[in-house]
Amino acid sequence: MSTKEEITHLKEQVITISKKYKKAKMELQHLQAENQTMKAEIDKMQDMTGKIEKKVKNTLRKKDAELKEKLRKFTKEAENAVARKNEEIQRLKKMGSESRDFIIQSDGALDIPANTKILGGLKSAMNITLQDGCLVGGDIVCDGNFTMGSDATVQGKITSKGTVKIGDKCSVNQSITARSDVAIGENCNVEEIVSGGTVDIGAHSTSSMISSDDAVKIADYVEINQGVEYVGAVSLGKNVKIHGSISSVEKKEVLQEEEEEEVEEEEEYLEEEEKDEEEDFIVVGEEEAQIEDEEDSEDVPDSDEESKEDEIEVDAGGGDDEDKVICLICNTPNSPDLEKCLTCNALLPKPKSEDKTKSKKRKKRSGKSK
């Protein structure tokens, strides 16, 4: 190839390279323009992001302050409510401790109306019935049967010489002791059960302990926290939880020992009363003999004085002689309301009505002991 041809070829190459350079330069300028545009968009987005972050921070700060204020108010209200409840609990505890004794006692049957609240206890020589929704703050003692409606609460003990029947959704905060059968409803919460008969506890109920002198029947989903003692047989429902042992024991004769102790106390009391009566009779006999001797030694009164005394005796002794009090000095009948004799102004002995009251009380106590 000649020199001229080489020069022509080189010129063509130079032109091709120049065109490629111009094209690459144009592409670079285009890319630089796009880069500037993207930088501007990034700066704009960063500015927007900063504004959004600032706004979010301000909103969160306000919300945090509002929530803290609400939490402070709620905490204060909760503390005040808890303080009021604690005061109410202390007041009820104080009232309960002050009125734990039996505030209602009866020789007959007791039937407490529904939704009645009694801060003390109940005691009856016969049956006791609590209707639905009742609340008793003390112990319950009855010589007959005890029946309790639904949604009722007894905060003390239940002691019955008959049967005990508890309705559904009831609570007994202390022990249940019965000489005969005990039946507990469904969804009840009771403590220890001691029965001289059978025990039947309903579904979904809880008890701390069961001790029975006969058969025990436990329904579905019942929970016993300690254990079961029985004499006859045990019947368990589905999903029953007993955290203690199930054991067969000898018969305990529930409430028999307590009754024997009461009878012994009654007999001792009656013996002491009889001794006191004998001593009183001996003293009164000696006083009457002494008074008769003094009367024999006195002069016989005149007829006028006798007539006056007869008139006074008639005035003072009107009515039934059995209700009158005889003066030990002049033998004049007087009203039992008087302290001194209308005739001789001497002190009168105690009225017979008091002696009758004492004898009635003794008869009543002896009848109970029998």
VMD Tcl script that draws the C-alpha trace (Angstrom):
set ca {
  {0.00 0.00 0.00}
  {1.32 3.40 -0.94}
  {1.83 6.29 1.44}
  {-1.09 8.20 0.00}
  {-3.46 5.34 0.62}
  {-2.24 4.97 4.18}
  {-2.83 8.66 4.82}
  {-6.36 8.36 3.42}
  {-7.04 5.33 5.60}
  {-5.76 7.14 8.70}
  {-7.97 10.14 7.95}
  {-11.00 7.88 7.73}
  {-10.10 6.31 11.06}
  {-9.67 9.76 12.61}
  {-13.11 10.79 11.31}
  {-14.68 7.59 12.70}
  {-13.05 8.10 16.09}
  {-14.13 11.76 16.11}
  {-17.71 10.78 15.43}
  {-17.60 8.18 18.24}
  {-16.10 10.79 20.60}
  {-18.82 13.28 19.79}
  {-21.47 10.61 20.35}
  {-19.90 9.54 23.68}
  {-19.66 13.19 24.74}
  {-23.32 13.73 23.98}
  {-24.25 10.63 25.97}
  {-22.11 11.82 28.88}
  {-23.83 15.21 28.85}
  {-27.20 13.47 28.81}
  {-26.19 11.28 31.75}
  {-24.92 14.31 33.64}
  {-28.24 16.06 33.08}
  {-30.12 13.03 34.35}
  {-27.77 12.89 37.35}
  {-28.55 16.51 38.17}
  {-32.26 15.82 37.88}
  {-32.00 12.82 40.21}
  {-29.97 14.85 42.70}
  {-32.64 17.51 42.70}
  {-35.36 14.90 43.27}
  {-33.30 13.32 46.06}
  {-32.83 16.71 47.72}
  {-36.55 17.34 47.39}
  {-37.39 13.92 48.88}
  {-34.91 14.47 51.74}
  {-36.51 17.82 52.45}
  {-39.98 16.23 52.46}
  {-38.69 13.37 54.64}
  {-37.25 15.88 57.12}
  {-40.54 17.76 57.26}
  {-42.49 14.49 57.72}
  {-40.11 13.34 60.47}
  {-40.45 16.67 62.23}
  {-44.23 16.53 61.97}
  {-44.30 12.92 63.20}
  {-42.03 13.82 66.13}
  {-44.26 16.76 67.07}
  {-47.39 14.56 66.82}
  {-45.77 11.80 68.89}
  {-44.63 14.33 71.48}
  {-48.16 15.70 71.80}
  {-49.69 12.22 71.93}
  {-47.13 11.16 74.52}
  {-47.96 14.18 76.67}
  {-51.70 13.50 76.33}
  {-51.26 9.81 77.18}
  {-49.10 10.66 80.20}
  {-51.74 13.11 81.43}
  {-54.52 10.56 80.91}
  {-52.42 7.88 82.64}
  {-51.77 10.23 85.56}
  {-55.50 11.00 85.91}
  {-56.44 7.33 85.56}
  {-53.81 6.31 88.14}
  {-55.08 8.94 90.57}
  {-58.70 7.84 90.06}
  {-57.70 4.18 90.47}
  {-55.77 4.97 93.68}
  {-58.76 6.89 95.04}
  {-61.12 4.04 94.10}
  {-58.82 1.47 95.74}
  {-58.56 3.66 98.85}
  {-62.36 3.94 99.02}
  {-62.74 0.19 98.57}
  {-60.15 -0.49 101.27}
  {-61.99 1.86 103.61}
  {-65.25 0.07 102.82}
  {-63.59 -3.31 103.38}
  {-62.16 -2.16 106.71}
  {-65.54 -0.76 107.71}
  {-67.28 -4.01 106.80}
  {-64.62 -6.03 108.62}
  {-65.05 -3.84 111.68}
  {-68.83 -4.15 111.51}
  {-68.52 -7.88 110.92}
  {-66.20 -8.31 113.90}
  {-68.48 -6.21 116.08}
  {-71.66 -8.03 115.01}
  {-70.36 -11.59 114.68}
  {-72.75 -12.86 117.33}
  {-76.26 -14.06 116.55}
  {-78.39 -10.96 116.01}
  {-81.48 -13.06 115.25}
  {-82.39 -15.91 117.61}
  {-85.67 -17.77 117.62}
  {-87.29 -20.79 119.20}
  {-89.31 -21.21 116.01}
  {-88.48 -21.53 112.32}
  {-86.79 -18.64 110.49}
  {-87.60 -17.75 106.86}
  {-85.40 -14.89 105.61}
  {-86.87 -13.03 102.56}
  {-84.98 -12.70 99.28}
  {-82.10 -10.21 98.95}
  {-81.90 -9.63 102.71}
  {-78.53 -8.58 104.16}
  {-77.76 -9.57 107.77}
  {-74.45 -8.46 109.26}
  {-74.58 -10.91 112.18}
  {-75.56 -14.54 112.56}
  {-78.76 -16.60 112.83}
  {-79.78 -19.18 115.42}
  {-82.99 -21.21 115.58}
  {-84.31 -24.17 117.55}
  {-86.05 -25.28 114.34}
  {-85.50 -24.86 110.56}
  {-83.77 -21.89 108.88}
  {-84.45 -20.90 105.26}
  {-82.57 -18.26 103.26}
  {-84.28 -17.13 100.07}
  {-82.43 -16.13 96.85}
  {-79.79 -13.40 97.03}
  {-79.44 -13.27 100.83}
  {-76.21 -12.28 102.60}
  {-75.44 -13.41 106.17}
  {-72.28 -11.99 107.73}
  {-72.06 -14.36 110.72}
  {-72.54 -17.99 111.67}
  {-75.76 -19.98 111.20}
  {-76.84 -22.55 113.81}
  {-80.12 -24.47 113.67}
  {-81.51 -27.54 115.42}
  {-83.57 -28.41 112.32}
  {-82.87 -28.31 108.58}
  {-81.06 -25.48 106.78}
  {-82.06 -24.45 103.24}
  {-80.35 -21.78 101.14}
  {-81.61 -20.36 97.83}
  {-79.52 -19.40 94.79}
  {-77.02 -16.50 94.55}
  {-76.74 -16.33 98.36}
  {-73.67 -15.89 100.58}
  {-72.85 -16.96 104.15}
  {-69.61 -15.49 105.48}
  {-69.54 -17.61 108.65}
  {-70.05 -21.27 109.55}
  {-73.18 -23.36 108.98}
  {-74.06 -25.88 111.71}
  {-77.25 -27.94 111.40}
  {-78.60 -30.88 113.39}
  {-80.67 -31.81 110.33}
  {-79.97 -31.54 106.61}
  {-78.20 -28.76 104.69}
  {-79.33 -27.83 101.17}
  {-77.44 -25.13 99.22}
  {-78.79 -23.66 95.97}
  {-76.88 -22.79 92.78}
  {-74.23 -20.03 92.58}
  {-73.82 -19.77 96.37}
  {-70.78 -19.10 98.56}
  {-70.04 -20.32 102.09}
  {-66.79 -18.82 103.39}
  {-66.37 -21.22 106.34}
  {-67.18 -24.83 107.17}
  {-70.52 -26.64 106.77}
  {-71.38 -29.19 109.49}
  {-74.57 -31.26 109.40}
  {-75.79 -34.31 111.29}
  {-77.68 -35.52 108.21}
  {-77.33 -35.14 104.41}
  {-75.63 -32.18 102.66}
  {-76.56 -31.16 99.10}
  {-74.60 -28.45 97.27}
  {-75.92 -26.90 94.03}
  {-74.04 -26.07 90.84}
  {-71.39 -23.34 90.47}
  {-70.97 -23.04 94.25}
  {-67.87 -22.19 96.26}
  {-67.79 -23.71 99.76}
  {-65.16 -24.60 102.32}
  {-64.96 -27.84 104.36}
  {-68.05 -30.08 104.42}
  {-68.57 -32.39 107.42}
  {-71.69 -34.55 107.16}
  {-73.22 -37.31 109.22}
  {-75.13 -38.42 106.10}
  {-74.54 -38.31 102.36}
  {-72.82 -35.47 100.47}
  {-73.97 -34.48 96.98}
  {-72.03 -31.63 95.33}
  {-73.20 -30.16 92.01}
  {-71.31 -29.53 88.78}
  {-68.68 -26.78 88.44}
  {-68.47 -26.31 92.23}
  {-65.43 -26.14 94.50}
  {-64.78 -27.28 98.08}
  {-61.72 -27.44 100.30}
  {-62.53 -30.80 101.94}
  {-65.34 -33.38 102.16}
  {-65.84 -35.68 105.17}
  {-68.94 -37.89 105.16}
  {-70.31 -40.69 107.35}
  {-72.09 -42.06 104.26}
  {-71.82 -41.98 100.46}
  {-70.29 -39.07 98.51}
  {-71.50 -38.04 95.05}
  {-69.41 -35.52 93.07}
  {-70.75 -34.18 89.76}
  {-68.85 -33.10 86.63}
  {-66.05 -30.50 86.71}
  {-65.93 -30.28 90.52}
  {-62.66 -29.34 92.22}
  {-61.73 -30.48 95.76}
  {-58.62 -28.72 97.08}
  {-57.61 -31.20 99.83}
  {-59.33 -34.57 99.76}
  {-62.38 -36.76 100.41}
  {-63.19 -38.95 103.43}
  {-66.15 -41.30 103.20}
  {-67.79 -44.32 104.84}
  {-70.15 -45.65 102.15}
  {-69.18 -45.18 98.51}
  {-67.81 -42.45 96.21}
  {-69.30 -41.51 92.83}
  {-67.25 -39.20 90.59}
  {-68.37 -37.34 87.46}
  {-66.33 -36.21 84.46}
  {-63.19 -34.05 84.79}
  {-63.26 -34.02 88.60}
  {-60.10 -32.62 90.24}
  {-59.20 -33.85 93.75}
  {-55.83 -32.52 94.89}
  {-55.69 -34.66 98.05}
  {-56.42 -38.28 98.87}
  {-59.68 -40.26 98.72}
  {-59.88 -42.47 101.81}
  {-62.44 -44.65 103.56}
  {-62.74 -43.87 107.29}
  {-64.73 -45.00 110.31}
  {-68.03 -43.34 111.17}
  {-67.60 -40.19 113.29}
  {-71.17 -39.56 114.57}
  {-71.19 -35.88 113.62}
  {-72.42 -33.45 116.33}
  {-73.10 -36.29 118.80}
  {-70.22 -35.36 121.11}
  {-71.24 -31.71 121.14}
  {-74.81 -32.62 122.06}
  {-73.61 -34.88 124.90}
  {-71.49 -32.02 126.24}
  {-74.50 -29.70 126.09}
  {-76.65 -32.24 127.98}
  {-73.98 -32.59 130.67}
  {-73.79 -28.82 131.04}
  {-77.60 -28.62 131.31}
  {-77.64 -31.33 134.01}
  {-74.93 -29.55 136.01}
  {-76.86 -26.30 135.72}
  {-80.10 -27.94 136.94}
  {-78.31 -29.53 139.91}
  {-76.89 -26.14 140.91}
  {-80.36 -24.57 140.59}
  {-81.89 -27.26 142.81}
  {-79.22 -26.69 145.46}
  {-79.86 -22.94 145.39}
  {-83.62 -23.52 145.75}
  {-83.10 -25.80 148.77}
  {-80.88 -23.20 150.45}
  {-83.41 -20.43 149.75}
  {-86.22 -22.61 151.17}
  {-84.30 -23.26 154.39}
  {-83.53 -19.54 154.86}
  {-87.13 -18.51 154.17}
  {-88.45 -21.16 156.61}
  {-86.17 -19.85 159.38}
  {-87.28 -16.27 158.74}
  {-90.98 -17.21 158.85}
  {-90.53 -19.10 162.14}
  {-88.75 -16.12 163.64}
  {-91.52 -13.76 162.48}
  {-94.23 -16.01 163.98}
  {-92.47 -15.96 167.35}
  {-92.33 -12.15 167.24}
  {-96.04 -11.94 166.38}
  {-97.01 -14.23 169.30}
  {-95.13 -12.00 171.72}
  {-96.95 -8.84 170.56}
  {-100.17 -7.57 172.20}
  {-103.51 -8.33 170.62}
  {-104.78 -5.21 168.74}
  {-108.10 -3.49 169.58}
  {-111.27 -4.25 167.66}
  {-111.18 -0.82 165.95}
  {-107.61 -1.38 164.82}
  {-108.55 -4.86 163.58}
  {-111.40 -3.44 161.51}
  {-109.03 -0.83 160.03}
  {-106.51 -3.54 159.19}
  {-109.27 -5.59 157.59}
  {-110.25 -2.58 155.46}
  {-106.61 -2.05 154.49}
  {-106.23 -5.73 153.70}
  {-109.28 -5.58 151.47}
  {-107.94 -2.50 149.67}
  {-104.41 -3.88 149.29}
  {-105.38 -7.47 148.51}
  {-108.02 -7.07 145.83}
  {-107.77 -9.51 142.97}
  {-106.27 -12.96 142.83}
  {-104.35 -13.83 146.02}
  {-101.92 -15.94 144.05}
  {-100.64 -12.80 142.31}
  {-100.20 -10.89 145.58}
  {-97.08 -10.64 147.74}
  {-97.67 -11.56 151.41}
  {-95.93 -9.34 153.98}
  {-93.78 -11.43 156.30}
  {-94.49 -9.08 159.26}
  {-98.25 -8.55 159.19}
  {-99.37 -11.17 156.58}
  {-101.07 -8.46 154.47}
  {-101.46 -9.23 150.71}
  {-99.81 -6.51 148.59}
  {-99.51 -5.75 144.90}
  {-96.38 -7.27 143.29}
  {-95.41 -3.76 142.05}
  {-94.91 -2.48 145.63}
  {-91.60 -2.60 147.48}
  {-93.02 -1.89 151.00}
  {-96.13 -3.17 152.79}
  {-99.13 -0.81 152.83}
  {-99.96 -1.80 156.42}
  {-96.66 -1.90 158.34}
  {-94.30 -0.26 155.79}
  {-91.96 -3.28 155.98}
  {-89.91 -4.43 152.97}
  {-91.74 -7.02 150.90}
  {-90.17 -10.25 149.59}
  {-89.64 -10.68 145.85}
  {-92.83 -11.38 143.85}
  {-93.72 -14.95 143.02}
  {-93.80 -14.07 139.31}
  {-90.00 -13.91 139.31}
  {-89.85 -17.37 140.89}
  {-92.31 -18.57 138.25}
  {-90.14 -17.08 135.52}
  {-87.10 -18.86 136.91}
  {-88.98 -22.16 137.11}
  {-90.22 -21.70 133.54}
  {-86.64 -21.08 132.37}
  {-85.46 -24.18 134.20}
  {-88.28 -26.25 132.68}
  {-87.42 -24.89 129.25}
  {-83.72 -25.72 129.63}
  {-84.50 -29.19 130.98}
  {-86.89 -29.77 128.06}
  {-84.16 -28.85 125.58}
  {-81.66 -31.15 127.27}
  {-84.18 -34.02 127.00}
}
mol new
graphics top color blue
foreach p $ca { graphics top sphere $p radius 0.5 }
foreach p [lrange $ca 0 end-1] q [lrange $ca 1 end] { graphics top cylinder $p $q radius 0.2 }
display resetview
